[in-house]
Amino acid sequence: MTLTPPPSDSTASTPAMPAPMASPSMCEQPAAAAAAGGGGGGGSGGAAGGAAGGPVLVVEPGPSCGYASSGSPLTLQPLTPKSDGSGVLATAGETAAASDGKGLPRMSSGLETRESAFDEAIFGGDAADIREVRRLASLGVPDGDPCLRATVWKLMLGYLPPERNQWDDVLAEKRAQYLEFERHVTVSFEERCGGSSGSGGGGEEELTREAASDDPLSTPLRSKKKSDSKWAEHFADEATREQISVDVLRTRPEMHFFNGESGPAALARQAEMRRALFVYAKLNPGTGYVQGMNELFAPLYYMFSLADEAQAKAKGRDATAQSNGDGTKGSAPRSEPPPPSAAEADAFFAFVSLMSEMRDCFVKQLDDTSVGVKALMARLMEIVEAEDPALHSRLEGVSGGANDSQDDISPTGKLAARFSSAWSAFSASSQQYVRNLRERARGGSASEGNATRGSRAASLSKEMEANRRETENMRGRVDPQFYAFRWITLALTQEFTLVDVVRLWDYLLAAEPLCVVERLLRLCASMLLRVKPMLVNADFPTCVKLLQTYPLEPTEELCEDAGSTDVVAVLLRGAFRMET
């Protein structure tokens, strides 16, 4: 099936979409500034390519970040407030005096100053200054107006063009295009088989002869290729829908926004998430849907929904005025699913662009290649080694690196050291006991044959070897797959609250195209460096438990170096330090 998006002037197919509006505030800028998605998106791997104008979205090649090639890693200039008091951020080369004494960036003071800087970068001319927007967003987008963050994310991801006079047209075109995608990939089985589900009888009775020959119980089906069978396609689609439904129900259950038990509005949001993820899976058969994609979609959909609600309130009406009171859109019949919302369409295209950066992490066949998730974990260990060789030695299970700087060991580390010493003594005693048993085995009674004594000696030797391996495993290698696999593939969405994830994603999405993963790896390295005092002398089980349930509570031990109790700020400072 070849899908052709409607022409750019086709806007009549999106009656449920909010109409563009204009007023001085950010929420009242043309609809793009509120919840916009548009511009070019990126496709998924494998068979994601397609002809121009088709439903499969293709990503143009961009600059390499160095983690999967021979090139050098991306180097970004840290941002610091200018000394003129304007609140505009400058690079370290422009003003060294504006740093905190360590060459690290710091937030400009005052929410109004930061908002003014964004306003100048976006609306100061005929076109937005994307480079300046990225620089400002690296230090965080103000939380006061969700429309501002939605607009900034769309600009950085390339959905909105820099020229503001094109925003309305781009939004209308992209939302109409998504509606067309949704209608084509969610066709009923009768429509897929060529039958009619309209008047004149049931759709099953009106299936074409070709569809009838495709019956899974008929003989001709056995001679058909599986890819040619409409029944096989139907069953595959149902399996994908079921997996998506299960994952959507697990998405942020602690939040009323996503939790279906909180009311009809949340149930409607779950339906929109399921629909958008299914459309993505159908348009990108090379990747399809993989568990965890729902976690990447959620922050985008959350922010754009908040922007839609703020935009609706700015127009003087409640955000739910378009519904029938039960979560369905106003003009849609109650017996039919509601049409896509603006937030759903915008989040879909944003997700497509994000997956153009993350897709290789979800393709199992690429795991052992230079672009797969294993290569990314190896790159993470390279960053850690460059920043802190002692911590790297501990994680790799290399003895002699973790105890080089005893003066820096915290009380927790000293307690772990005493435990390690006691364990070593116990281990030595155990080994001596095994050696004694082995000597006794060698000197068995005269009535025993040589074969019996040899068997006993071999058994005791295996027991001693197992004891030695268990001792080594107490401080063995902490494989990144135990913790970093989830950090990388889910972009830290499972390690932090959604509020903190949004702040971290300000920094991630501000990266240049195709360089988001490199910034993500620096954040992961910063996470490891933050908990170094708890890792250097801990045993293997303690390390794994700590990294799989990352500590978010600020403690004096973990934050004394950064001088801050804000965990996210500590991690961002660490990531910026690696870029200098």
PEFENDA-V98878 format. One record per backbone hydrogen bond with DSSP energy under -1.0 kcal/mol. NH is the residue of the N-H (numbers start at 1). CO is the residue of the C=O. If there is no record, write none. Layout:
nh={NH & NH}
co={CO & CO}
This chain:
nh={5 & 10 & 11 & 14 & 17 & 23 & 29 & 33 & 34 & 35 & 36 & 54 & 74 & 80 & 82 & 85 & 90 & 95 & 99 & 114 & 115 & 116 & 117 & 118 & 119 & 120 & 121 & 122 & 123 & 124 & 128 & 129 & 130 & 133 & 134 & 135 & 136 & 137 & 138 & 139 & 140 & 149 & 150 & 151 & 152 & 153 & 154 & 155 & 156 & 157 & 159 & 160 & 164 & 166 & 167 & 170 & 171 & 172 & 173 & 174 & 175 & 176 & 177 & 178 & 179 & 180 & 181 & 182 & 183 & 184 & 185 & 186 & 192 & 193 & 195 & 212 & 213 & 215 & 218 & 222 & 228 & 233 & 234 & 235 & 236 & 237 & 238 & 239 & 240 & 241 & 242 & 243 & 244 & 245 & 246 & 247 & 248 & 249 & 251 & 255 & 259 & 262 & 263 & 267 & 268 & 269 & 270 & 271 & 272 & 273 & 274 & 275 & 276 & 277 & 278 & 279 & 280 & 281 & 282 & 283 & 284 & 287 & 288 & 293 & 297 & 298 & 301 & 302 & 303 & 304 & 305 & 306 & 307 & 308 & 309 & 310 & 311 & 312 & 313 & 314 & 316 & 317 & 321 & 323 & 324 & 330 & 336 & 345 & 346 & 347 & 348 & 349 & 350 & 351 & 352 & 353 & 354 & 355 & 356 & 357 & 358 & 359 & 361 & 362 & 366 & 367 & 369 & 376 & 377 & 378 & 379 & 380 & 381 & 382 & 383 & 384 & 385 & 386 & 387 & 388 & 392 & 393 & 394 & 395 & 396 & 397 & 398 & 408 & 409 & 414 & 415 & 416 & 417 & 418 & 419 & 420 & 421 & 422 & 423 & 424 & 425 & 426 & 427 & 428 & 429 & 430 & 431 & 432 & 433 & 434 & 435 & 436 & 437 & 438 & 439 & 440 & 441 & 442 & 443 & 444 & 448 & 453 & 454 & 455 & 456 & 457 & 458 & 459 & 460 & 461 & 462 & 463 & 464 & 465 & 466 & 467 & 468 & 469 & 470 & 471 & 472 & 473 & 475 & 476 & 478 & 479 & 482 & 483 & 484 & 485 & 487 & 488 & 489 & 490 & 491 & 492 & 493 & 501 & 502 & 503 & 504 & 505 & 506 & 507 & 508 & 509 & 511 & 515 & 519 & 520 & 521 & 522 & 523 & 524 & 525 & 526 & 527 & 528 & 529 & 530 & 531 & 532 & 534 & 535 & 536 & 538 & 540 & 543 & 544 & 545 & 546 & 547 & 548 & 549 & 559 & 560 & 563 & 570 & 571 & 572 & 573 & 574 & 575 & 576 & 577 & 578}
co={53 & 7 & 9 & 11 & 14 & 28 & 26 & 30 & 31 & 31 & 32 & 51 & 65 & 90 & 88 & 82 & 80 & 91 & 96 & 110 & 111 & 112 & 113 & 114 & 115 & 116 & 117 & 118 & 119 & 120 & 162 & 121 & 128 & 129 & 130 & 131 & 132 & 133 & 134 & 136 & 137 & 145 & 146 & 147 & 148 & 149 & 150 & 151 & 152 & 153 & 154 & 154 & 126 & 163 & 164 & 166 & 167 & 168 & 169 & 170 & 171 & 172 & 173 & 174 & 175 & 176 & 177 & 178 & 179 & 180 & 181 & 182 & 188 & 189 & 190 & 208 & 209 & 212 & 215 & 219 & 225 & 229 & 230 & 231 & 232 & 233 & 234 & 235 & 236 & 237 & 238 & 239 & 240 & 241 & 242 & 243 & 244 & 245 & 248 & 252 & 255 & 259 & 260 & 263 & 264 & 265 & 266 & 267 & 268 & 269 & 270 & 271 & 272 & 273 & 274 & 275 & 276 & 277 & 278 & 279 & 280 & 284 & 284 & 290 & 293 & 294 & 297 & 298 & 299 & 300 & 301 & 302 & 303 & 304 & 305 & 306 & 307 & 308 & 309 & 310 & 313 & 312 & 318 & 320 & 328 & 322 & 333 & 341 & 342 & 343 & 344 & 345 & 346 & 347 & 348 & 349 & 350 & 351 & 352 & 354 & 354 & 355 & 358 & 359 & 363 & 364 & 366 & 372 & 373 & 374 & 375 & 376 & 377 & 378 & 379 & 380 & 381 & 382 & 383 & 384 & 388 & 389 & 390 & 391 & 392 & 394 & 393 & 405 & 406 & 410 & 411 & 412 & 413 & 414 & 415 & 416 & 417 & 418 & 419 & 420 & 421 & 422 & 423 & 424 & 425 & 426 & 427 & 428 & 429 & 430 & 431 & 432 & 433 & 434 & 435 & 436 & 437 & 438 & 439 & 441 & 445 & 449 & 450 & 451 & 452 & 453 & 454 & 455 & 456 & 457 & 458 & 459 & 460 & 461 & 462 & 463 & 464 & 465 & 466 & 467 & 468 & 469 & 472 & 473 & 395 & 477 & 479 & 480 & 480 & 480 & 483 & 484 & 485 & 486 & 488 & 487 & 490 & 497 & 498 & 499 & 500 & 501 & 502 & 503 & 504 & 505 & 508 & 512 & 515 & 516 & 517 & 518 & 519 & 520 & 521 & 522 & 523 & 524 & 525 & 526 & 527 & 529 & 531 & 532 & 532 & 535 & 474 & 539 & 540 & 541 & 542 & 543 & 544 & 545 & 555 & 556 & 559 & 566 & 567 & 568 & 569 & 570 & 571 & 572 & 573 & 574}
